Amino acid sequence: RLEVILGGMTRDHTDSNSESVQISHIVLDLSVNFETNRLGGHVDLNLTLLKDSNSVILDTRDLTIKRASVVETDEDLKFDLGESHNLGQSLTIRLPTNAQKSGSKTVIRISYQTSPNASAIQWLTPKQTEGKVYPYLFTQCQAIHCRSMVPIQDIPSVKFTYSASITVPAPLIALVSGLRKTQTLSDDGKTIVHTFEQPIPIPSYLLALVVGNLESRKIGPRSDVWSEPEMVDKAAWEFSETEQMIKCAEDIMGPYEWTRYDLLMLPPSFPYGGMENPCLTFVTPTLLAGDRSLAGVVAHEISHSWTGNLITNENWEDFWLNEGMTVFLERKIDFAINGGNSYDLSVIEGTNALRASIEHFGIDHEFTKLIPNLKGIDPDDAFSSVPYEKGFAFLSYLESIVGKDAFGDFLKSYVKKFKFGHIESNGWKEFFLTFFKDRTSADKLGEIDWNSWFTSPGFPPVDVSTQLNKDCINSTFDVVDLWLNNDEIPKNAKDFTKWLTKQQIVFCDRLLNLMKKSLTENDDRKAEFRKKLKLIDETIGLRKSKNCEILYRFYLMSIAVEFDSIYDDIATFLSKVGRMKYLRPLYQSLFANPKTKQLAIETFVAHRHEYHPIADKMLEKDLEISS
């Protein structure tokens, strides 16, 4: 049974019977074994019956289930694992006879262990860490990978509080997406038990665990940054503006509810820019540009503390409610702290990312819809900038209809109404229209074509970039045009190094897009563009940049124009980073060209063991390689 009915709509991605039985609280008691690369122990599930049911059905993937029992009586419970499918395997547990009626509550215990190949967990050898002495593990549960770490109702509409006890080899530190409570060294000094509590309900994808040789530095009144000792001071400097961002978000959305906002800078294999795990945001070391220019990712993850974590998309088809709203808030923070030019450049950068996603999928592809149909599809396969940037565009459009002040009031009212819960798109629409019924004219509200925004593929129905002050953007485009349309170096070319990093990024995007467009029309211009790119690089030093956003774009341009002397640098870059934002477009571009296809395959095969399982899975598909 792979579909559940929730709120009258068919939703995929879970085997659970969460419409009948729901988890309200879990207690994790796990030990970490770096010799076998397994987590082992038990989880206690507090269950509430919403309807009469004789069993609870949970999501699992590659778990070994040893026993199921009632916590209060230690009574054994019968259980059965269903057939494996592409999204996992069901676990059906017979409920005790006194807890099968609607309204009943019970607590069951499941003893289990994870697989060394659990898709949520990456195990790193000491060699793969900065310190080279201790092993390391971290998890990534979004979207549906928590089921490989815990038997759970792995669906975002089920939210629960939790506590955890994690036993690790001394002297390692464990952290989770909750508040730290105690640390207890065993009598023999070989292990440490770390305990935690998360009193605010979260969905399963926000469960998170990290274990390693970690140190922290205080960066604000409610924030520490954690990392390996070799990197922690760099991280503390880079993310020192965190509290300013939190305060700005509070001004827009209301009080921060989660007590702590700590950051964890992970090893390079972390597959995303950041992950909004409550109380402990995970971030990639690719943000360490040395000038705080990429710390805006933290503003994005802070914003999730309201949109995503406090109020969660009910299902993965409504992912824009998490990510589009978060980008919208992130850019509000950017505007308040860094001003209008920074905001405008961010919008253009996002528009370029959206264009790249639409070109990758195809303009009529289901995945380019704001609300795609993901029936039977792993949400990872649909992941792109579409819910982020198309969602942002929709919210910007709505704000232009009702006015900024009124939309700000709406956001705070939205948080008050739905915090600690979940919502789907039609419910969001209903709340929006109800809120503005007496605040905005019916004619204005009638202009909103909800169906086109929600279900039309391709680009947004309205181009919100027309709202921007384009002075900075146009001046950037002018410099690109001077480079492409003249044989000489533009007089102001070296001003590039004085620009905002976002302006440099927009410059590179513009240059890449114009080159690719021209090459589509006339492939013979590769030699000409290769010569120009070499001159640009010699003049402004793209390949020497310490900023991964600049470097990544230079590498994409080099692949497009077959700048073959750069290929070794690209392969080295791919061996050192695990962030899919960089990996997938670079590998895809190499693979698409017959001249570099083999380089893509050989580089991936040589380094795939260093990538997170999620990245490995996606790159396997991109490069058409069998497991």
C-alpha positions as CSV (number, residue, x, y, z in Angstrom):
1,R,0.0,0.0,0.0
2,L,1.9,3.0,-1.3
3,E,-0.7,5.7,-1.1
4,V,-2.5,7.3,1.8
5,I,-5.5,9.5,1.8
6,L,-4.9,12.8,3.6
7,G,-7.4,15.7,3.6
8,G,-9.2,14.1,0.6
9,M,-6.1,14.1,-1.6
10,T,-4.0,11.1,-2.7
11,R,-0.5,11.5,-1.5
12,D,2.5,9.4,-2.3
13,H,5.8,8.5,-0.6
14,T,4.6,6.7,2.4
15,D,3.4,3.2,3.4
16,S,2.1,4.4,6.7
17,N,-1.5,4.4,7.9
18,S,-1.0,7.9,9.4
19,E,-4.7,8.7,8.7
20,S,-5.6,6.1,11.4
21,V,-2.6,6.1,13.8
22,Q,-0.2,8.9,14.4
23,I,3.1,9.3,16.2
24,S,3.1,12.2,18.8
25,H,6.4,11.7,20.5
26,I,9.5,9.4,20.0
27,V,12.3,8.4,22.3
28,L,15.5,7.3,20.5
29,D,18.2,5.3,22.3
30,L,20.9,4.5,19.9
31,S,24.6,3.4,19.9
32,V,27.0,4.4,17.2
33,N,29.3,1.7,15.9
34,F,32.1,3.0,13.6
35,E,33.5,-0.6,13.1
36,T,30.3,-1.9,11.5
37,N,28.9,1.5,10.3
38,R,25.6,0.9,12.0
39,L,23.3,2.6,14.5
40,G,21.7,0.1,16.9
41,G,19.3,0.3,19.8
42,H,15.6,1.1,20.0
43,V,12.9,3.7,19.4
44,D,9.8,4.2,21.5
45,L,6.8,5.6,19.6
46,N,4.0,7.3,21.4
47,L,0.9,6.5,19.3
48,T,-2.6,8.0,19.2
49,L,-5.4,6.3,17.3
50,L,-7.4,8.6,15.1
51,K,-9.6,5.8,13.9
52,D,-10.2,2.2,15.0
53,S,-7.1,0.1,13.8
54,N,-5.5,-3.1,14.8
55,S,-2.1,-2.2,13.6
56,V,0.3,0.7,12.9
57,I,2.2,0.8,9.6
58,L,5.5,2.5,9.4
59,D,8.0,3.4,6.7
60,T,11.4,1.7,6.7
61,R,14.3,1.2,4.3
62,D,17.1,-1.4,4.8
63,L,16.5,-1.7,8.6
64,T,16.9,-4.9,10.5
65,I,13.9,-5.2,12.9
66,K,14.7,-7.3,15.9
67,R,11.7,-7.0,18.2
68,A,8.5,-5.0,18.7
69,S,6.9,-4.7,22.2
70,V,4.7,-2.6,24.5
71,V,6.8,-0.4,26.7
72,E,4.6,-0.6,29.7
73,T,4.2,-4.4,29.9
74,D,7.1,-5.6,27.7
75,E,4.5,-7.7,25.8
76,D,5.8,-8.9,22.4
77,L,4.0,-7.5,19.4
78,K,3.7,-9.3,16.1
79,F,5.3,-7.5,13.2
80,D,5.7,-8.0,9.5
81,L,7.9,-6.4,6.8
82,G,6.3,-5.9,3.5
83,E,7.9,-6.3,0.1
84,S,10.6,-3.8,-0.8
85,H,9.8,-1.2,-3.4
86,N,11.7,1.8,-4.8
87,L,10.8,4.0,-1.8
88,G,11.4,1.5,1.0
89,Q,9.5,-1.2,2.8
90,S,6.5,-1.2,5.1
91,L,6.6,-2.4,8.7
92,T,3.3,-3.5,10.1
93,I,3.0,-3.9,13.9
94,R,0.0,-5.4,15.6
95,L,-1.3,-3.1,18.3
96,P,-2.2,-4.4,21.8
97,T,-5.8,-5.4,22.1
98,N,-6.5,-2.6,24.6
99,A,-5.2,0.1,22.1
100,Q,-7.1,-0.5,18.9
101,K,-10.0,1.9,19.4
102,S,-10.2,5.5,18.2
103,G,-8.8,7.8,20.9
104,S,-6.6,5.1,22.4
105,K,-3.0,5.8,23.2
106,T,-0.1,3.4,23.6
107,V,3.7,3.4,23.5
108,I,5.5,0.7,21.6
109,R,9.2,-0.1,21.4
110,I,11.0,-1.2,18.3
111,S,14.5,-2.7,18.6
112,Y,16.5,-2.4,15.4
113,Q,19.7,-1.6,13.6
114,T,20.5,0.4,10.5
115,S,22.3,-0.8,7.4
116,P,25.9,0.3,6.5
117,N,24.3,1.5,3.3
118,A,21.5,3.6,4.9
119,S,20.6,6.4,2.5
120,A,20.3,8.9,5.3
121,I,23.8,8.3,6.8
122,Q,27.3,9.0,5.6
123,W,30.1,7.3,7.5
124,L,33.5,9.0,7.0
125,T,36.8,7.4,7.8
126,P,39.4,9.5,9.6
127,K,41.2,10.0,6.3
128,Q,38.1,11.8,5.0
129,T,38.0,14.4,7.9
130,E,40.1,17.5,8.4
131,G,41.8,16.1,11.5
132,K,42.6,12.7,10.0
133,V,42.4,11.1,13.5
134,Y,38.7,10.3,14.3
135,P,35.8,8.9,12.2
136,Y,32.7,11.0,11.6
137,L,29.1,10.5,10.6
138,F,26.2,12.8,9.7
139,T,22.7,12.3,8.4
140,Q,20.5,13.9,5.8
141,C,16.9,12.8,6.1
142,Q,15.1,15.1,3.7
143,A,13.1,14.2,1.8
144,I,12.3,10.5,2.6
145,H,15.5,9.1,4.0
146,C,14.6,9.1,7.7
147,R,13.1,5.7,7.1
148,S,16.6,4.3,6.6
149,M,17.6,5.6,10.1
150,V,14.4,5.1,12.2
151,P,11.2,3.1,11.6
152,I,8.8,6.1,11.3
153,Q,5.8,7.7,9.6
154,D,8.1,9.3,7.1
155,I,5.7,12.0,5.8
156,P,5.9,15.7,6.5
157,S,2.2,16.0,7.8
158,V,3.1,13.8,10.8
159,K,4.9,16.0,13.4
160,F,6.2,14.8,16.8
161,T,8.4,15.9,19.7
162,Y,11.4,13.7,20.6
163,S,14.1,13.0,23.1
164,A,17.3,11.1,22.3
165,S,20.1,9.2,24.0
166,I,23.1,8.7,21.8
167,T,26.1,6.6,22.9
168,V,29.3,7.3,21.0
169,P,33.0,6.3,21.4
170,A,34.9,8.7,23.6
171,P,36.0,11.5,23.1
172,L,33.6,12.1,20.2
173,I,30.7,14.6,20.4
174,A,27.1,13.8,19.3
175,L,24.7,16.5,18.3
176,V,21.1,16.3,17.1
177,S,18.3,18.6,15.9
178,G,17.3,19.4,19.5
179,L,18.5,20.9,22.7
180,R,21.6,19.5,24.5
181,K,20.9,18.1,27.9
182,T,23.6,15.9,29.5
183,Q,26.9,14.2,28.7
184,T,27.9,11.1,30.8
185,L,31.3,9.3,30.5
186,S,31.1,5.6,31.1
187,D,33.0,4.1,34.0
188,D,35.6,2.6,31.7
189,G,36.0,5.9,29.9
190,K,35.4,4.3,26.5
191,T,32.0,5.8,25.6
192,I,30.0,8.9,26.2
193,V,26.2,9.1,26.4
194,H,24.8,12.4,25.1
195,T,21.1,13.2,25.7
196,F,18.8,15.7,24.0
197,E,15.3,17.0,23.9
198,Q,13.2,18.6,21.1
199,P,10.0,20.0,22.7
200,I,8.6,21.5,19.5
201,P,6.9,19.1,17.0
202,I,8.9,18.3,13.9
203,P,8.4,16.2,10.8
204,S,10.6,13.1,10.3
205,Y,12.8,14.8,7.7
206,L,14.2,17.2,10.4
207,L,15.6,14.4,12.5
208,A,19.4,14.8,12.4
209,L,22.5,13.3,14.0
210,V,26.2,14.1,13.7
211,V,29.0,12.4,15.5
212,G,32.7,13.5,15.3
213,N,35.6,15.3,16.9
214,L,33.8,18.6,17.2
215,E,34.4,22.0,18.9
216,S,32.2,25.0,19.3
217,R,32.7,28.8,19.3
218,K,30.1,31.3,20.5
219,I,28.9,33.6,17.8
220,G,25.8,35.1,19.4
221,P,23.6,35.1,22.5
222,R,21.7,32.0,21.3
223,S,24.2,30.6,18.7
224,D,27.3,28.5,18.7
225,V,29.1,27.2,15.6
226,W,30.4,23.7,15.6
227,S,33.0,22.1,13.4
228,E,36.2,20.1,13.5
229,P,38.9,22.0,15.5
230,E,40.8,22.7,12.3
231,M,37.9,24.6,10.8
232,V,35.9,26.0,13.6
233,D,37.5,29.4,13.9
234,K,37.1,30.1,10.2
235,A,33.5,29.1,10.5
236,A,33.0,31.4,13.5
237,W,34.3,34.4,11.6
238,E,32.3,33.6,8.4
239,F,29.0,33.3,10.3
240,S,29.5,36.0,12.9
241,E,26.4,38.0,11.5
242,T,24.0,35.2,12.4
243,E,22.3,37.0,15.3
244,Q,21.6,40.1,13.1
245,M,19.9,37.8,10.6
246,I,17.8,36.1,13.3
247,K,16.6,39.5,14.7
248,C,15.7,40.7,11.2
249,A,13.7,37.5,10.6
250,E,11.9,38.0,13.9
251,D,10.9,41.6,12.9
252,I,9.2,40.1,9.8
253,M,7.8,36.8,11.1
254,G,7.5,37.1,14.9
255,P,9.4,35.5,17.8
256,Y,12.0,32.8,17.2
257,E,10.5,29.7,18.9
258,W,13.4,27.2,19.0
259,T,15.6,28.6,21.9
260,R,18.9,27.8,20.2
261,Y,20.1,28.5,16.7
262,D,23.4,26.7,16.4
263,L,25.3,26.0,13.2
264,L,27.3,22.9,12.2
265,M,29.9,23.2,9.4
266,L,30.2,19.7,7.9
267,P,32.9,18.0,5.9
268,P,32.9,18.7,2.1
269,S,30.8,15.7,1.3
270,F,27.6,17.3,2.6
271,P,25.3,17.3,-0.4
272,Y,23.5,20.6,0.1
273,G,24.4,24.3,0.8
274,G,22.5,24.0,4.1
275,M,19.9,22.0,5.9
276,E,17.5,23.6,8.3
277,N,17.6,21.0,11.1
278,P,16.0,22.7,14.2
279,C,18.4,24.1,16.7
280,L,21.3,22.9,14.6
281,T,21.5,24.1,11.0
282,F,23.9,22.0,8.8
283,V,26.1,24.0,6.4
284,T,28.7,23.2,3.7
285,P,32.3,24.3,3.9
286,T,31.9,25.7,0.4
287,L,30.5,28.8,2.1
288,L,33.9,29.6,3.5
289,A,34.8,32.3,1.0
290,G,36.8,34.3,3.5
291,D,34.7,37.5,3.1
292,R,31.2,36.4,4.4
293,S,29.9,36.8,0.8
294,L,28.2,33.4,0.9
295,A,26.8,33.6,4.4
296,G,23.4,34.4,2.9
297,V,22.7,30.7,2.9
298,V,22.5,31.0,6.7
299,A,19.7,33.6,6.2
300,H,17.9,31.0,4.1
301,E,18.2,28.4,6.8
302,I,17.2,30.8,9.6
303,S,14.1,31.6,7.6
304,H,13.1,28.0,7.6
305,S,12.7,28.3,11.4
306,W,9.3,29.7,10.5
307,T,8.5,28.5,7.0
308,G,9.2,24.8,6.9
309,N,10.0,24.0,10.5
310,L,7.2,25.7,12.4
311,I,4.8,25.4,9.5
312,T,5.5,22.4,7.2
313,N,4.4,21.5,3.7
314,E,1.8,18.7,4.1
315,N,3.4,16.7,1.3
316,W,6.3,16.9,-1.1
317,E,4.2,18.2,-4.0
318,D,3.6,21.4,-2.0
319,F,7.4,21.9,-1.4
320,W,7.1,25.5,-2.6
321,L,5.3,26.3,0.7
322,N,8.6,25.4,2.4
323,E,11.1,26.7,-0.1
324,G,9.4,29.5,-2.0
325,M,8.3,31.2,1.3
326,T,11.8,30.7,2.7
327,V,13.5,32.3,-0.3
328,F,11.0,35.2,0.0
329,L,11.9,35.7,3.7
330,E,15.6,35.2,3.0
331,R,15.6,38.1,0.5
332,K,13.6,40.3,2.8
333,I,16.5,39.8,5.3
334,D,19.0,40.5,2.6
335,F,17.3,43.7,1.6
336,A,17.1,44.9,5.3
337,I,20.8,44.2,5.9
338,N,22.5,44.7,2.6
339,G,20.2,47.0,0.7
340,G,18.4,47.1,-2.7
341,N,21.3,46.2,-5.0
342,S,22.0,43.0,-3.1
343,Y,18.3,42.1,-3.2
344,D,18.0,42.8,-6.9
345,L,21.1,40.8,-7.8
346,S,19.8,37.9,-5.7
347,V,16.5,37.9,-7.7
348,I,18.4,37.9,-11.0
349,E,20.7,35.1,-9.7
350,G,17.6,33.1,-8.7
351,T,15.9,33.7,-12.1
352,N,19.0,32.4,-13.8
353,A,18.9,29.3,-11.6
354,L,15.2,28.8,-12.5
355,R,16.0,29.1,-16.2
356,A,18.7,26.5,-15.8
357,S,16.3,24.1,-14.1
358,I,13.6,24.6,-16.8
359,E,16.1,24.1,-19.6
360,H,17.3,20.9,-17.9
361,F,13.9,19.4,-17.5
362,G,12.2,20.9,-20.6
363,I,9.7,23.8,-20.5
364,D,6.6,21.5,-20.5
365,H,8.0,19.0,-17.9
366,E,5.8,18.2,-14.9
367,F,8.7,19.1,-12.6
368,T,8.6,22.7,-13.7
369,K,5.1,23.2,-12.2
370,L,4.8,24.9,-8.8
371,I,2.8,21.9,-7.7
372,P,4.0,18.9,-9.6
373,N,2.4,15.4,-9.6
374,L,5.0,13.2,-7.9
375,K,2.9,10.1,-7.7
376,G,5.4,7.1,-7.5
377,I,8.4,9.5,-7.9
378,D,11.2,9.9,-5.4
379,P,11.1,13.6,-4.3
380,D,14.9,13.7,-4.8
381,D,14.3,13.1,-8.6
382,A,12.2,16.3,-8.8
383,F,14.6,18.5,-6.7
384,S,15.5,21.7,-8.4
385,S,15.3,25.5,-8.1
386,V,11.6,25.5,-9.3
387,P,9.8,25.4,-5.9
388,Y,12.4,27.9,-4.6
389,E,12.3,30.5,-7.4
390,K,8.9,30.0,-8.9
391,G,7.5,30.0,-5.3
392,F,9.4,33.3,-4.6
393,A,8.0,34.8,-7.9
394,F,4.5,33.9,-6.9
395,L,4.8,35.4,-3.4
396,S,6.4,38.6,-4.9
397,Y,3.5,38.8,-7.3
398,L,0.9,38.5,-4.5
399,E,2.8,41.1,-2.5
400,S,2.5,43.5,-5.5
401,I,-1.2,42.9,-5.6
402,V,-2.0,43.5,-1.9
403,G,0.9,45.8,-0.9
404,K,4.0,45.3,1.2
405,D,2.7,46.4,4.5
406,A,-0.5,44.3,4.2
407,F,1.5,41.3,3.1
408,G,3.8,41.7,6.1
409,D,0.7,41.5,8.3
410,F,-0.4,38.4,6.5
411,L,2.9,36.6,7.1
412,K,2.7,37.2,10.9
413,S,-0.9,36.1,11.0
414,Y,0.0,33.0,8.9
415,V,2.6,32.0,11.5
416,K,0.3,32.6,14.4
417,K,-2.5,30.5,12.8
418,F,-0.5,27.5,11.5
419,K,2.7,27.2,13.6
420,F,3.4,23.7,14.9
421,G,1.3,22.3,12.1
422,H,1.3,21.7,8.4
423,I,-0.5,23.1,5.4
424,E,-1.1,22.3,1.7
425,S,-1.5,24.7,-1.2
426,N,-5.3,24.9,-1.3
427,G,-5.4,25.6,2.4
428,W,-2.8,28.3,2.0
429,K,-4.9,29.9,-0.8
430,E,-8.0,29.8,1.3
431,F,-6.2,31.5,4.2
432,F,-4.8,34.1,1.9
433,L,-8.2,35.0,0.4
434,T,-9.9,35.0,3.8
435,F,-7.2,37.3,5.2
436,F,-7.5,39.8,2.4
437,K,-11.2,39.6,1.8
438,D,-11.8,42.9,3.7
439,R,-8.3,44.4,3.2
440,T,-8.1,44.3,-0.6
441,S,-10.6,44.9,-3.4
442,A,-12.3,42.0,-4.9
443,D,-11.2,43.2,-8.4
444,K,-7.5,42.9,-7.3
445,L,-7.9,39.5,-5.8
446,G,-9.8,38.4,-8.9
447,E,-6.7,39.2,-11.0
448,I,-4.8,36.3,-9.4
449,D,-4.8,33.3,-11.8
450,W,-4.3,30.6,-9.1
451,N,-4.5,27.7,-11.6
452,S,-1.8,29.1,-13.9
453,W,0.5,29.7,-11.0
454,F,-0.1,26.3,-9.4
455,T,-0.3,24.0,-12.3
456,S,1.2,25.6,-15.5
457,P,4.7,24.2,-16.4
458,G,7.6,26.4,-17.4
459,F,8.3,30.0,-16.4
460,P,6.1,32.0,-14.0
461,P,3.0,33.6,-15.6
462,V,4.3,37.0,-14.5
463,D,7.9,38.3,-14.7
464,V,8.5,39.8,-11.3
465,S,12.0,41.1,-12.3
466,T,10.2,44.0,-13.9
467,Q,9.7,45.3,-10.3
468,L,13.5,45.7,-9.8
469,N,15.7,48.7,-10.0
470,K,18.0,47.4,-12.7
471,D,20.7,50.1,-12.7
472,C,23.3,47.7,-11.1
473,I,22.1,44.8,-13.2
474,N,22.2,46.7,-16.4
475,S,25.7,48.0,-15.7
476,T,26.8,44.4,-15.1
477,F,25.2,43.3,-18.4
478,D,26.9,46.2,-20.2
479,V,30.4,44.9,-19.1
480,V,29.5,41.4,-20.4
481,D,28.5,42.9,-23.7
482,L,31.8,44.8,-23.9
483,W,33.7,41.6,-23.4
484,L,31.8,39.6,-26.0
485,N,31.5,42.3,-28.7
486,N,35.0,43.7,-28.6
487,D,38.5,42.3,-29.1
488,E,40.0,44.6,-26.5
489,I,39.9,44.5,-22.8
490,P,37.2,46.8,-21.5
491,K,38.6,49.8,-19.6
492,N,36.8,49.1,-16.4
493,A,37.3,45.3,-16.6
494,K,39.3,45.1,-13.4
495,D,36.5,46.8,-11.4
496,F,35.2,43.2,-11.3
497,T,37.3,42.6,-8.2
498,K,35.6,45.5,-6.4
499,W,32.1,44.4,-7.1
500,L,29.7,42.7,-4.8
501,T,30.1,39.0,-5.0
502,K,26.5,38.7,-6.2
503,Q,27.3,41.1,-9.0
504,Q,30.3,38.9,-10.0
505,I,27.9,35.9,-10.0
506,V,25.4,37.7,-12.2
507,F,28.3,38.7,-14.5
508,C,29.3,35.0,-14.8
509,D,25.7,33.8,-15.3
510,R,25.2,36.4,-18.1
511,L,28.4,35.5,-19.8
512,L,27.6,31.7,-19.6
513,N,24.1,32.2,-20.9
514,L,25.1,34.3,-23.8
515,M,27.9,32.0,-24.8
516,K,25.6,28.9,-24.6
517,K,22.9,30.7,-26.6
518,S,25.3,31.7,-29.3
519,L,26.9,28.2,-29.5
520,T,23.4,26.7,-29.9
521,E,23.0,28.8,-33.0
522,N,26.6,28.5,-34.3
523,D,28.9,25.9,-32.8
524,D,31.8,27.2,-34.8
525,R,32.2,30.1,-32.3
526,K,33.8,27.8,-29.7
527,A,37.3,28.8,-30.6
528,E,36.4,32.5,-30.5
529,F,34.7,32.2,-27.1
530,R,37.5,30.0,-25.7
531,K,40.0,32.8,-26.6
532,K,37.7,35.4,-24.9
533,L,37.3,33.3,-21.8
534,K,41.0,32.8,-21.5
535,L,41.5,36.6,-21.8
536,I,38.8,37.3,-19.2
537,D,40.4,34.8,-16.8
538,E,43.8,36.3,-17.3
539,T,42.4,39.8,-16.6
540,I,40.2,39.2,-13.6
541,G,41.4,35.8,-12.3
542,L,38.3,33.6,-12.3
543,R,40.2,30.4,-11.9
544,K,42.0,31.8,-8.8
545,S,38.8,32.7,-7.0
546,K,38.3,31.3,-3.5
547,N,34.6,31.6,-4.0
548,C,33.0,28.3,-5.1
549,E,30.1,30.1,-6.8
550,I,32.5,32.0,-9.1
551,L,34.7,28.9,-9.7
552,Y,31.8,26.7,-10.5
553,R,30.5,29.1,-13.1
554,F,33.9,29.5,-14.7
555,Y,34.1,25.7,-14.9
556,L,30.7,25.5,-16.6
557,M,31.9,28.1,-19.2
558,S,35.1,26.2,-19.7
559,I,33.2,23.0,-20.5
560,A,30.8,24.9,-22.9
561,V,33.7,26.3,-24.9
562,E,36.0,23.2,-24.6
563,F,38.7,25.0,-22.7
564,D,40.5,21.7,-22.2
565,S,43.5,23.0,-20.2
566,I,41.0,23.6,-17.4
567,Y,39.6,20.0,-17.3
568,D,42.1,18.8,-14.7
569,D,41.1,21.6,-12.4
570,I,37.4,20.6,-12.9
571,A,38.2,17.0,-12.0
572,T,40.1,18.1,-8.9
573,F,37.2,20.4,-7.9
574,L,34.7,17.4,-8.3
575,S,37.0,15.3,-6.1
576,K,36.9,17.9,-3.3
577,V,33.3,19.0,-3.0
578,G,30.1,17.0,-2.4
579,R,27.5,19.8,-2.8
580,M,25.0,18.7,-5.5
581,K,24.5,22.3,-6.7
582,Y,28.0,22.1,-8.1
583,L,28.4,18.4,-8.8
584,R,25.3,17.7,-10.9
585,P,25.5,20.5,-13.4
586,L,29.3,20.0,-13.9
587,Y,29.0,16.2,-14.3
588,Q,25.9,16.7,-16.6
589,S,27.8,19.2,-18.7
590,L,30.9,17.0,-19.0
591,F,28.7,13.9,-19.8
592,A,26.8,15.7,-22.5
593,N,29.9,16.4,-24.6
594,P,31.4,13.3,-26.3
595,K,34.8,14.8,-25.8
596,T,34.5,14.9,-22.0
597,K,31.9,12.1,-21.4
598,Q,34.6,9.6,-20.3
599,L,36.2,12.2,-18.0
600,A,32.9,12.5,-16.2
601,I,32.5,8.8,-15.8
602,E,36.1,8.2,-14.7
603,T,36.0,11.1,-12.2
604,F,32.7,9.9,-10.7
605,V,33.8,6.3,-10.4
606,A,37.1,7.3,-8.7
607,H,35.4,9.5,-6.1
608,R,31.8,8.3,-5.7
609,H,32.7,6.6,-2.4
610,E,33.5,10.1,-1.0
611,Y,30.0,11.5,-1.9
612,H,26.9,11.3,0.3
613,P,24.6,8.4,-0.6
614,I,22.0,10.9,-1.9
615,A,24.5,12.6,-4.2
616,D,25.9,9.2,-5.4
617,K,22.3,8.0,-6.3
618,M,21.5,11.2,-8.3
619,L,24.8,11.2,-10.1
620,E,24.4,7.6,-11.0
621,K,21.2,8.5,-12.8
622,D,22.8,11.6,-14.4
623,L,25.7,9.5,-15.8
624,E,23.5,6.5,-16.7
625,I,25.7,4.2,-14.5
626,S,24.3,1.0,-12.9
627,S,24.8,0.5,-9.2
